[in-house]
Amino acid sequence: MQVQYIYDENGRKTGVIVPIALWQDLSPEKRRPKKKSSFNPARFRGILRNLPVDFEKELRILQKEWERV
């Protein structure tokens, strides 16, 4: 079982030929569903509390920008 590479006229690899047995061994790994993110927004609660930002003002600015689109 040998993988074969395809090269262009400049000697760069442009493709690969994979034996079917190897492909069948690898392809279930590629089709396995990816693990879902463990994002937890509660971890970020309060991180902006001490910033000197007027969020209400910033939201109004964003809303006006959105209305212009």
Biopython code that builds the backbone (N, CA, C, O; Angstrom):
import numpy as np
from Bio.PDB.StructureBuilder import StructureBuilder

atoms = [
    (1, "MET", "N", (0.857, -1.177, 0.000)),
    (1, "MET", "CA", (0.000, 0.000, 0.000)),
    (1, "MET", "C", (0.897, 1.233, 0.000)),
    (1, "MET", "O", (1.606, 1.497, 0.971)),
    (2, "GLN", "N", (0.859, 1.977, -1.092)),
    (2, "GLN", "CA", (1.755, 3.123, -1.233)),
    (2, "GLN", "C", (0.980, 4.336, -1.727)),
    (2, "GLN", "O", (0.205, 4.250, -2.679)),
    (3, "VAL", "N", (1.202, 5.457, -1.069)),
    (3, "VAL", "CA", (0.612, 6.723, -1.486)),
    (3, "VAL", "C", (1.475, 7.279, -2.609)),
    (3, "VAL", "O", (2.703, 7.258, -2.526)),
    (4, "GLN", "N", (0.822, 7.781, -3.669)),
    (4, "GLN", "CA", (1.556, 8.343, -4.801)),
    (4, "GLN", "C", (1.208, 9.833, -4.915)),
    (4, "GLN", "O", (0.050, 10.232, -4.794)),
    (5, "TYR", "N", (2.235, 10.626, -5.148)),
    (5, "TYR", "CA", (2.039, 12.060, -5.266)),
    (5, "TYR", "C", (2.073, 12.474, -6.731)),
    (5, "TYR", "O", (2.785, 11.884, -7.544)),
    (6, "ILE", "N", (1.290, 13.499, -7.049)),
    (6, "ILE", "CA", (1.256, 14.069, -8.393)),
    (6, "ILE", "C", (1.922, 15.438, -8.321)),
    (6, "ILE", "O", (1.592, 16.253, -7.460)),
    (7, "TYR", "N", (2.866, 15.685, -9.236)),
    (7, "TYR", "CA", (3.625, 16.925, -9.252)),
    (7, "TYR", "C", (3.306, 17.719, -10.513)),
    (7, "TYR", "O", (2.996, 17.145, -11.557)),
    (8, "ASP", "N", (3.385, 19.055, -10.408)),
    (8, "ASP", "CA", (3.232, 19.881, -11.601)),
    (8, "ASP", "C", (4.591, 20.054, -12.285)),
    (8, "ASP", "O", (5.588, 19.468, -11.863)),
    (9, "GLU", "N", (4.615, 20.853, -13.328)),
    (9, "GLU", "CA", (5.849, 21.018, -14.097)),
    (9, "GLU", "C", (6.950, 21.721, -13.312)),
    (9, "GLU", "O", (8.116, 21.667, -13.703)),
    (10, "ASN", "N", (6.595, 22.384, -12.206)),
    (10, "ASN", "CA", (7.590, 23.061, -11.366)),
    (10, "ASN", "C", (8.049, 22.202, -10.190)),
    (10, "ASN", "O", (8.833, 22.648, -9.352)),
    (11, "GLY", "N", (7.553, 20.969, -10.135)),
    (11, "GLY", "CA", (7.967, 20.067, -9.059)),
    (11, "GLY", "C", (7.191, 20.213, -7.769)),
    (11, "GLY", "O", (7.579, 19.645, -6.749)),
    (12, "ARG", "N", (6.087, 20.975, -7.792)),
    (12, "ARG", "CA", (5.265, 21.136, -6.594)),
    (12, "ARG", "C", (4.203, 20.055, -6.539)),
    (12, "ARG", "O", (3.628, 19.686, -7.563)),
    (13, "LYS", "N", (3.941, 19.544, -5.337)),
    (13, "LYS", "CA", (2.887, 18.538, -5.173)),
    (13, "LYS", "C", (1.537, 19.193, -5.419)),
    (13, "LYS", "O", (1.219, 20.223, -4.824)),
    (14, "THR", "N", (0.749, 18.593, -6.295)),
    (14, "THR", "CA", (-0.572, 19.137, -6.604)),
    (14, "THR", "C", (-1.690, 18.147, -6.317)),
    (14, "THR", "O", (-2.863, 18.519, -6.329)),
    (15, "GLY", "N", (-1.345, 16.909, -6.062)),
    (15, "GLY", "CA", (-2.366, 15.912, -5.807)),
    (15, "GLY", "C", (-1.764, 14.677, -5.181)),
    (15, "GLY", "O", (-0.552, 14.571, -4.990)),
    (16, "VAL", "N", (-2.647, 13.748, -4.869)),
    (16, "VAL", "CA", (-2.199, 12.506, -4.240)),
    (16, "VAL", "C", (-3.137, 11.381, -4.654)),
    (16, "VAL", "O", (-4.342, 11.580, -4.806)),
    (17, "ILE", "N", (-2.571, 10.216, -4.830)),
    (17, "ILE", "CA", (-3.347, 9.015, -5.093)),
    (17, "ILE", "C", (-3.208, 8.132, -3.869)),
    (17, "ILE", "O", (-2.106, 7.731, -3.496)),
    (18, "VAL", "N", (-4.340, 7.836, -3.247)),
    (18, "VAL", "CA", (-4.353, 7.050, -2.012)),
    (18, "VAL", "C", (-4.981, 5.688, -2.315)),
    (18, "VAL", "O", (-6.065, 5.628, -2.896)),
    (19, "PRO", "N", (-4.325, 4.608, -1.934)),
    (19, "PRO", "CA", (-4.933, 3.284, -2.125)),
    (19, "PRO", "C", (-6.282, 3.204, -1.409)),
    (19, "PRO", "O", (-6.452, 3.754, -0.321)),
    (20, "ILE", "N", (-7.221, 2.523, -2.022)),
    (20, "ILE", "CA", (-8.584, 2.468, -1.490)),
    (20, "ILE", "C", (-8.642, 1.898, -0.073)),
    (20, "ILE", "O", (-9.458, 2.339, 0.737)),
    (21, "ALA", "N", (-7.794, 0.933, 0.230)),
    (21, "ALA", "CA", (-7.800, 0.357, 1.580)),
    (21, "ALA", "C", (-7.411, 1.405, 2.619)),
    (21, "ALA", "O", (-8.013, 1.473, 3.690)),
    (22, "LEU", "N", (-6.415, 2.215, 2.307)),
    (22, "LEU", "CA", (-6.006, 3.277, 3.225)),
    (22, "LEU", "C", (-7.097, 4.334, 3.334)),
    (22, "LEU", "O", (-7.385, 4.823, 4.426)),
    (23, "TRP", "N", (-7.699, 4.683, 2.210)),
    (23, "TRP", "CA", (-8.786, 5.668, 2.206)),
    (23, "TRP", "C", (-9.945, 5.205, 3.084)),
    (23, "TRP", "O", (-10.507, 5.996, 3.840)),
    (24, "GLN", "N", (-10.296, 3.946, 2.987)),
    (24, "GLN", "CA", (-11.397, 3.426, 3.791)),
    (24, "GLN", "C", (-11.052, 3.420, 5.276)),
    (24, "GLN", "O", (-11.932, 3.576, 6.123)),
    (25, "ASP", "N", (-9.779, 3.240, 5.586)),
    (25, "ASP", "CA", (-9.367, 3.305, 6.985)),
    (25, "ASP", "C", (-9.425, 4.725, 7.520)),
    (25, "ASP", "O", (-9.769, 4.935, 8.683)),
    (26, "LEU", "N", (-9.094, 5.699, 6.686)),
    (26, "LEU", "CA", (-9.033, 7.094, 7.127)),
    (26, "LEU", "C", (-10.371, 7.809, 7.064)),
    (26, "LEU", "O", (-10.648, 8.662, 7.907)),
    (27, "SER", "N", (-11.194, 7.488, 6.103)),
    (27, "SER", "CA", (-12.396, 8.277, 5.884)),
    (27, "SER", "C", (-13.386, 8.262, 7.044)),
    (27, "SER", "O", (-14.027, 9.291, 7.262)),
    (28, "PRO", "N", (-13.567, 7.180, 7.811)),
    (28, "PRO", "CA", (-14.480, 7.307, 8.959)),
    (28, "PRO", "C", (-14.005, 8.364, 9.959)),
    (28, "PRO", "O", (-14.828, 9.016, 10.600)),
    (29, "GLU", "N", (-12.696, 8.540, 10.099)),
    (29, "GLU", "CA", (-12.185, 9.575, 10.996)),
    (29, "GLU", "C", (-12.581, 10.965, 10.509)),
    (29, "GLU", "O", (-12.907, 11.843, 11.308)),
    (30, "LYS", "N", (-12.549, 11.155, 9.200)),
    (30, "LYS", "CA", (-12.888, 12.463, 8.647)),
    (30, "LYS", "C", (-14.378, 12.740, 8.732)),
    (30, "LYS", "O", (-14.795, 13.895, 8.820)),
    (31, "ARG", "N", (-15.180, 11.691, 8.705)),
    (31, "ARG", "CA", (-16.633, 11.889, 8.736)),
    (31, "ARG", "C", (-17.187, 11.928, 10.152)),
    (31, "ARG", "O", (-18.371, 12.205, 10.340)),
    (32, "ARG", "N", (-16.367, 11.661, 11.134)),
    (32, "ARG", "CA", (-16.832, 11.685, 12.520)),
    (32, "ARG", "C", (-17.252, 13.105, 12.876)),
    (32, "ARG", "O", (-16.514, 14.048, 12.591)),
    (33, "PRO", "N", (-18.404, 13.278, 13.483)),
    (33, "PRO", "CA", (-18.846, 14.635, 13.827)),
    (33, "PRO", "C", (-17.855, 15.291, 14.783)),
    (33, "PRO", "O", (-17.323, 14.655, 15.693)),
    (34, "LYS", "N", (-17.629, 16.560, 14.553)),
    (34, "LYS", "CA", (-16.710, 17.289, 15.409)),
    (34, "LYS", "C", (-17.356, 17.530, 16.766)),
    (34, "LYS", "O", (-18.573, 17.669, 16.885)),
    (35, "LYS", "N", (-16.506, 17.574, 17.779)),
    (35, "LYS", "CA", (-16.976, 17.819, 19.132)),
    (35, "LYS", "C", (-17.543, 19.239, 19.221)),
    (35, "LYS", "O", (-16.938, 20.191, 18.729)),
    (36, "LYS", "N", (-18.679, 19.364, 19.838)),
    (36, "LYS", "CA", (-19.292, 20.679, 19.967)),
    (36, "LYS", "C", (-18.482, 21.540, 20.927)),
    (36, "LYS", "O", (-17.857, 21.045, 21.865)),
    (37, "SER", "N", (-18.512, 22.820, 20.668)),
    (37, "SER", "CA", (-17.795, 23.769, 21.494)),
    (37, "SER", "C", (-18.359, 23.771, 22.907)),
    (37, "SER", "O", (-19.562, 23.601, 23.110)),
    (38, "SER", "N", (-17.498, 23.959, 23.853)),
    (38, "SER", "CA", (-17.942, 24.020, 25.243)),
    (38, "SER", "C", (-18.022, 25.478, 25.700)),
    (38, "SER", "O", (-17.694, 25.802, 26.842)),
    (39, "PHE", "N", (-18.461, 26.343, 24.795)),
    (39, "PHE", "CA", (-18.579, 27.761, 25.121)),
    (39, "PHE", "C", (-19.626, 27.963, 26.198)),
    (39, "PHE", "O", (-20.758, 27.491, 26.084)),
    (40, "ASN", "N", (-19.238, 28.664, 27.231)),
    (40, "ASN", "CA", (-20.143, 28.945, 28.332)),
    (40, "ASN", "C", (-20.125, 30.456, 28.578)),
    (40, "ASN", "O", (-19.181, 30.965, 29.182)),
    (41, "PRO", "N", (-21.148, 31.177, 28.124)),
    (41, "PRO", "CA", (-21.144, 32.629, 28.273)),
    (41, "PRO", "C", (-21.111, 33.090, 29.725)),
    (41, "PRO", "O", (-20.683, 34.211, 29.996)),
    (42, "ALA", "N", (-21.544, 32.273, 30.648)),
    (42, "ALA", "CA", (-21.538, 32.661, 32.059)),
    (42, "ALA", "C", (-20.122, 32.914, 32.567)),
    (42, "ALA", "O", (-19.927, 33.656, 33.530)),
    (43, "ARG", "N", (-19.134, 32.295, 31.918)),
    (43, "ARG", "CA", (-17.743, 32.516, 32.321)),
    (43, "ARG", "C", (-17.314, 33.962, 32.112)),
    (43, "ARG", "O", (-16.366, 34.421, 32.748)),
    (44, "PHE", "N", (-17.996, 34.685, 31.230)),
    (44, "PHE", "CA", (-17.608, 36.046, 30.889)),
    (44, "PHE", "C", (-18.468, 37.094, 31.579)),
    (44, "PHE", "O", (-18.333, 38.287, 31.311)),
    (45, "ARG", "N", (-19.326, 36.662, 32.443)),
    (45, "ARG", "CA", (-20.231, 37.576, 33.125)),
    (45, "ARG", "C", (-19.450, 38.583, 33.966)),
    (45, "ARG", "O", (-18.627, 38.208, 34.801)),
    (46, "GLY", "N", (-19.714, 39.838, 33.739)),
    (46, "GLY", "CA", (-19.123, 40.898, 34.541)),
    (46, "GLY", "C", (-17.752, 41.372, 34.095)),
    (46, "GLY", "O", (-17.183, 42.246, 34.749)),
    (47, "ILE", "N", (-17.189, 40.842, 33.013)),
    (47, "ILE", "CA", (-15.833, 41.255, 32.643)),
    (47, "ILE", "C", (-15.783, 42.693, 32.130)),
    (47, "ILE", "O", (-14.720, 43.314, 32.151)),
    (48, "LEU", "N", (-16.899, 43.225, 31.675)),
    (48, "LEU", "CA", (-16.935, 44.598, 31.158)),
    (48, "LEU", "C", (-17.411, 45.605, 32.201)),
    (48, "LEU", "O", (-17.506, 46.801, 31.924)),
    (49, "ARG", "N", (-17.703, 45.118, 33.384)),
    (49, "ARG", "CA", (-18.304, 45.953, 34.427)),
    (49, "ARG", "C", (-17.449, 47.168, 34.778)),
    (49, "ARG", "O", (-17.994, 48.249, 35.001)),
    (50, "ASN", "N", (-16.151, 47.025, 34.833)),
    (50, "ASN", "CA", (-15.290, 48.119, 35.292)),
    (50, "ASN", "C", (-14.743, 48.987, 34.171)),
    (50, "ASN", "O", (-13.906, 49.855, 34.419)),
    (51, "LEU", "N", (-15.193, 48.774, 32.957)),
    (51, "LEU", "CA", (-14.727, 49.594, 31.843)),
    (51, "LEU", "C", (-15.475, 50.922, 31.801)),
    (51, "LEU", "O", (-16.684, 50.962, 32.031)),
    (52, "PRO", "N", (-14.756, 52.020, 31.504)),
    (52, "PRO", "CA", (-15.415, 53.330, 31.436)),
    (52, "PRO", "C", (-16.098, 53.522, 30.083)),
    (52, "PRO", "O", (-15.714, 54.400, 29.311)),
    (53, "VAL", "N", (-17.108, 52.705, 29.796)),
    (53, "VAL", "CA", (-17.810, 52.765, 28.516)),
    (53, "VAL", "C", (-19.297, 52.952, 28.784)),
    (53, "VAL", "O", (-19.876, 52.293, 29.648)),
    (54, "ASP", "N", (-19.905, 53.865, 28.026)),
    (54, "ASP", "CA", (-21.354, 54.058, 28.112)),
    (54, "ASP", "C", (-21.987, 53.124, 27.076)),
    (54, "ASP", "O", (-22.111, 53.482, 25.905)),
    (55, "PHE", "N", (-22.380, 51.944, 27.508)),
    (55, "PHE", "CA", (-22.899, 50.939, 26.586)),
    (55, "PHE", "C", (-24.207, 51.370, 25.926)),
    (55, "PHE", "O", (-24.461, 51.034, 24.769)),
    (56, "GLU", "N", (-25.022, 52.102, 26.650)),
    (56, "GLU", "CA", (-26.277, 52.588, 26.066)),
    (56, "GLU", "C", (-25.972, 53.511, 24.878)),
    (56, "GLU", "O", (-26.618, 53.417, 23.834)),
    (57, "LYS", "N", (-24.998, 54.389, 25.043)),
    (57, "LYS", "CA", (-24.607, 55.300, 23.966)),
    (57, "LYS", "C", (-24.058, 54.506, 22.780)),
    (57, "LYS", "O", (-24.408, 54.778, 21.631)),
    (58, "GLU", "N", (-23.208, 53.540, 23.056)),
    (58, "GLU", "CA", (-22.629, 52.727, 21.989)),
    (58, "GLU", "C", (-23.710, 51.953, 21.243)),
    (58, "GLU", "O", (-23.641, 51.817, 20.021)),
    (59, "LEU", "N", (-24.700, 51.447, 21.961)),
    (59, "LEU", "CA", (-25.802, 50.730, 21.313)),
    (59, "LEU", "C", (-26.616, 51.648, 20.414)),
    (59, "LEU", "O", (-27.036, 51.240, 19.332)),
    (60, "ARG", "N", (-26.846, 52.896, 20.853)),
    (60, "ARG", "CA", (-27.579, 53.855, 20.017)),
    (60, "ARG", "C", (-26.806, 54.143, 18.736)),
    (60, "ARG", "O", (-27.394, 54.220, 17.658)),
    (61, "ILE", "N", (-25.484, 54.304, 18.853)),
    (61, "ILE", "CA", (-24.651, 54.554, 17.671)),
    (61, "ILE", "C", (-24.744, 53.385, 16.702)),
    (61, "ILE", "O", (-24.901, 53.585, 15.497)),
    (62, "LEU", "N", (-24.650, 52.175, 17.219)),
    (62, "LEU", "CA", (-24.746, 50.994, 16.361)),
    (62, "LEU", "C", (-26.108, 50.907, 15.700)),
    (62, "LEU", "O", (-26.215, 50.536, 14.532)),
    (63, "GLN", "N", (-27.158, 51.252, 16.453)),
    (63, "GLN", "CA", (-28.499, 51.189, 15.891)),
    (63, "GLN", "C", (-28.644, 52.190, 14.735)),
    (63, "GLN", "O", (-29.239, 51.866, 13.708)),
    (64, "LYS", "N", (-28.108, 53.391, 14.899)),
    (64, "LYS", "CA", (-28.172, 54.384, 13.821)),
    (64, "LYS", "C", (-27.399, 53.926, 12.606)),
    (64, "LYS", "O", (-27.845, 54.129, 11.477)),
    (65, "GLU", "N", (-26.230, 53.301, 12.819)),
    (65, "GLU", "CA", (-25.465, 52.776, 11.710)),
    (65, "GLU", "C", (-26.234, 51.685, 10.980)),
    (65, "GLU", "O", (-26.212, 51.614, 9.751)),
    (66, "TRP", "N", (-26.914, 50.836, 11.742)),
    (66, "TRP", "CA", (-27.670, 49.738, 11.149)),
    (66, "TRP", "C", (-28.842, 50.272, 10.336)),
    (66, "TRP", "O", (-29.171, 49.712, 9.291)),
    (67, "GLU", "N", (-29.482, 51.356, 10.805)),
    (67, "GLU", "CA", (-30.621, 51.938, 10.101)),
    (67, "GLU", "C", (-30.202, 52.536, 8.756)),
    (67, "GLU", "O", (-31.006, 52.596, 7.826)),
    (68, "ARG", "N", (-28.939, 52.980, 8.650)),
    (68, "ARG", "CA", (-28.443, 53.548, 7.407)),
    (68, "ARG", "C", (-28.148, 52.487, 6.348)),
    (68, "ARG", "O", (-28.042, 52.806, 5.163)),
    (69, "VAL", "N", (-28.018, 51.252, 6.761)),
    (69, "VAL", "CA", (-27.657, 50.187, 5.809)),
    (69, "VAL", "C", (-28.821, 49.762, 4.989)),
    (69, "VAL", "O", (-28.690, 48.878, 4.143)),
]
sb = StructureBuilder()
sb.init_structure("model")
sb.init_model(0)
sb.init_chain("A")
sb.init_seg("    ")
for serial, (resi, resn, name, xyz) in enumerate(atoms, 1):
    if name == "N":
        sb.init_residue(resn, " ", resi, " ")
    sb.init_atom(name, np.array(xyz, "f"), 0.0, 1.0, " ", f" {name:<3s}", serial, name[0])
structure = sb.get_structure()
